[in-house]
Amino acid sequence: MEERPPLDLLVAGDVNPDVLVVDPDPVPVFGQVERVMRSIRLTMGGSSSIMACGAARLGLSTAFCGVVGDDDAGRFALDQLRRRGVDVTACRVDPATPTAVTVVLARDDDRAILTALGTIDGLTAQDIPTDLVARARHLHLGSTALQPRLRAGLPALLRQARAVGTTTSFDTNWDPDEGWDDLDGLLATADVCFPNLAEGQRWTGRTDPEDVARGIVARAIVAGRDPHAGPLTVALKLGADGAVATRGDEVVRVPAPPVTVVDTTGAGDSFDAGFVAGMLHGWSLDRTLAFAVMCGSLSTRAIGGVDAQPTLDEALARTGP
């Protein structure tokens, strides 16, 4: 049998369209009031999917594993991934459940997110092919807070990945219940985590960004950090203030570059893609963090999470040596 080529990145998680409503005041008015918005657009959504698209845009060979429904929304999502160079062979179609859809109400300084979960919680750890995990240099898991069925099997999956030499990362995204269930199991086994500041503050009860990053590392140790794992890397996203990263005793902080922001949807996911790309290129922590911040910042130049994601050359040219 022909040996399949190695894979840079396997991403598993949520896949769905986003409906982006962009306006200085995108708030609906009940009573059958019609309001005219600056822009309403259908685009690629799902934190995990946006991350996969960003990684492929940076030149990483990328595969995706997720669940969609047998409907137009699911076909749209898979087609968007394919068009951006992501292998969706491992995705599953569930004929009994509609594809998830997210509506993002975005204004200049903030956004609100409404999601019908649909197939998002259809994915389990058992759906992620072991041969793909073994082929991949890195496994990234996205939106774990929205996927309790997936979360339940992740610590074992992450240990299996380590056993075959695959590094791992996760991004919980916001937990609507604010329970952060099973977070300790992920912190104990993953190589990298990607919280934003609001999430990290709730995980640790701390406020200062560098203190939050250290607090997450401390929580991982209390959770019983896997002795076979190296030190946990925390890449804490600070939005317009850049990011902080810590690994062992090393702490790095990088400001965000000046960018004309159009829409911040998916910026954190593009950051994740940039950070993983830097890891796989073998860069230092400070260079990896600077590259990730640049990828996230440049992604905000257009409406939606994917249309302004940079290429490797573009992000490198803006990051510098």
N, C-alpha and C positions, 0 to 999 in steps of 0.2 A: 504494500500500500504506500502511495506517495506521502512523504512527510510534509505536513502543512508548515508554512513559514511561521516564525515567531511573531508575536503580536506585542506592540508597545503597551497598549492600554485596553483593558476591559472595564466598561462602565455598566453598572447595574442599578436600576431604580425607576423613577417615574418618567413617563413619556406621554405627552399630551399637547394639544394646541393651546396657545395663549390668545385670548382676545384682549388687546391692549387699548384702553380708553385713555387718551392723553389730552389734558386740558389744564389750564390754570385752576379750574374748579370743577373736577370731574364727579361731582356729587349728584346722584339722581334725586328728583323731586317727585314724590308720590302724588296721586291725584290725577294721573294720566297726563302729567306735564311733560312735553317734549322739549329737550334742550339740545342745542347744537354744540358738538364737541370739536376741538381742534383736529383730532385724528382718532379713528377707530380702525384697528388693523388685526388681521388674523396672521399669526406667525408661530414659529416653533416655540414650544414651552416645555415645562418640566425641568427642574434644576439639573437632574442627571443628564438629560438630553442636551441641554444647552452646554453643559460641561464637555460632553462628548464631541459636540460640534466644534467647540473652541479648541479642543485637543487635536482634532483632525485638521483644522485650519492651521495649526502650528506644525503640521507635518508628521504627527504621530499616527502610526497605523492603529486604528481604533475600532473596537467592536462594542455593540450595545446589547444588553439583555433586559427586557422589560415586557409588559403586557399591555395590549391594546384591545379594544372591542372590534367586532366585525361591522364597522360603520365608517362613514366618511371622515369622521374626526381621526380615527385610528389610521386609516389609509393616508390621510394628509400627514400625520406625524411621522410615519415610517418613510414616506416619500421624501419629506424634508431631511431626515437623517441620511438617507441614501444620497441625495443630491449634494450633501456636504461631505461625502466620502466616508461615512460611518457604515460598517458592516452590521446589518440588522438580522442576520440569519438566526441568531439565538432568541429573537423576540417571539413571543407567543400571542396568538389571537384567541381571545375568549369570546365565543359567539353569544354568551348569555349575559354579558355585562357591558354597558356602554363605556367608551373611552372617556377618561377624565378630561375635563375642560376647566381652565382657569381664566377668570376675568380679572385683569389688573387695572385699577383706577389710579392713574399716575398723574401727579402734578409736579411742579418744578422741584419741590423740596421733600416730597414724601410720596408714598403709595399705599394703597390698600389692596388686599388680595382676596378674591372669592374663588373657592375651588369646589367643584363637584367631584368627589374622589373617584367614582367609577372604578376603572381597572387598576388604579394606583396601588391599592392594597392586594392586588391579585398575585404579585410576585412573591415567591418564597426562595429561601436559600437553595432548596433542592432544584429550582428551575435554572440555576446558574451552572452551565456545563463544566464539569471538572476538567475536561480536556482544554477548554478555553482558559480556565484559570491557570492551568499548567503552562500554556503557551504564552500567557501574558507576562510582561515584565512588571506590570503594576495593575492592581485591581482597585477601582474607586466605587464607593457606594454612596448614592445621593438620596436626599430626602428621607432618611431613615425614620424621622419622627412621624412621618405620615404612613409608614408601612410596618405595622406591628407584626404581620405575618413574616415579613422578611427579617425584621430585627431579631426575632426569636432564634434564628439559626445562624446569625452572623458571627458570634465569637468562635464557633466551631469552624465556620468557613474561613475566617481569617487565620486561624491556626493551620488549617490545611494549606492555605496559600503560602504561608511562611515555610511550611515543610517542603514545598517545591520551588522555593526561591523567589516567589512573587511578593513584592512589597504591596502595602495596602494603605488606603485612606478612606475617610468618611466625612460627610457633611450632613448633619442632621436636618438642617433648615429649621424653621420655627415649628415648635410643637404647639398646636392649637389648644391642647389641654394643659400645657406648661408642666407636664409631669416628667418629661425627659426619661421615659421608661427605658430600662436596659442600657442607659448611657455608660454605666460603669463597666459592663461587659465589653463595650466597644473601646473604651479608653484603656482597658487592660490588655487588649490584643492588637489594635491597629498600630501602624507605624506613624501615621499623620492624621490630625484632625483639623477641620476648617470651620470653626465657629465664627460668627460675627460678634461684635462687642456686646450687643444686647443678650445674645444667647450665652456667651461666656460669663457675663455678670450673673445671670440666673443659675448657671452651673456652679458658681463658686461663692456667690454672695459678696464678691469684691467689686470695686468700681474702676480703679486705675488700670489701663490696658496692660501694662507690663505685669502688674500684680495679678490680673486676671489670668494671663498666660501661665504664670508660675503656679497659680492656684489650680489650673486644669492639670498640670503635670503632677502636682501634689495629690489631686483627687485620683489620678490614674494609679499612683503608688499605693494609696489607701485601698483602692479597689482590687489590689493584688495583681500588679503588672506582671504579665507573662515573663518568666525568667529567661525564656529563649528569645524574647524581643529586645531590640535595642532601646535606647531612650525615646520616649514619645516626642515627636515634633508637633508643636502647636503653631499654626499659622492663623493668627487672629485678625480678622478683617475689620477695619475701622472706617470704611466708607471714604468720605472726602478727606479724611486724615491719614489715609494710607493703610499700613498694617504693621503688626508686631509679630515676630516669630521667636520661638525659643526651642532649643534642643540641648538637653543636658544643662551645662552652665552657660551656654551661649545665648544671648538675647540680642536681637537685631530689630531696629525700627526704621521704616522707610516711609517718607511722605508721599502723597499722591502728586503726580505731575499736573501741570495746568492743562485742562482739557475743556472744550466747550461741551457741556453735558446736555444731551437731548433727552435721554431716557436711561435710568439706572437699572432697568430690568435685566437680570442675568449677569450683572457685573461681578458678583461674588462667585458665580459659576465659572466665568471666564478667568477670574483670579485662580480658582482651583486648577483649571486646565494649565495655566501658565506655571503654577508651582510644580505640578507633576512633571511638566515638560522639563523644567530646570533640574529636578531630581534625576530624571532619566538621562539628562545630558551630563550628570555628574558635577554640577556646579556647586559652589559654596552656598551656605545658607543665606548670606547677605545678597549675593547675586541672584539666587533663586527667588528671594522675596521681592527684590526690585523688579525682576522680570514679571512676576505674578501681579504686582501692583500695576505695572504698565499695561498688562493684558486686560485687567479688569477696568482700568481707566479708559483705555481706547475703545472698549466695547460700548461705552455710553454715548458714542457720537451719533448713533442712529436709533430710531424707534425699534424696540424689540431686543431680544437677548442675543441674536446671532448675526445680524447683518453687518455690524461694525467690528466683529471680532478680528483681531489682527493676524497677519501671517507671521511666521517666525522672523523673517528678515525685517519686517516693519517694526515689530516689537523690539528686536535687537538694536535697530538703528536708533530708536527713541530711548532705549535704556542705557546705551553706551557700553564700553568695555568692562 
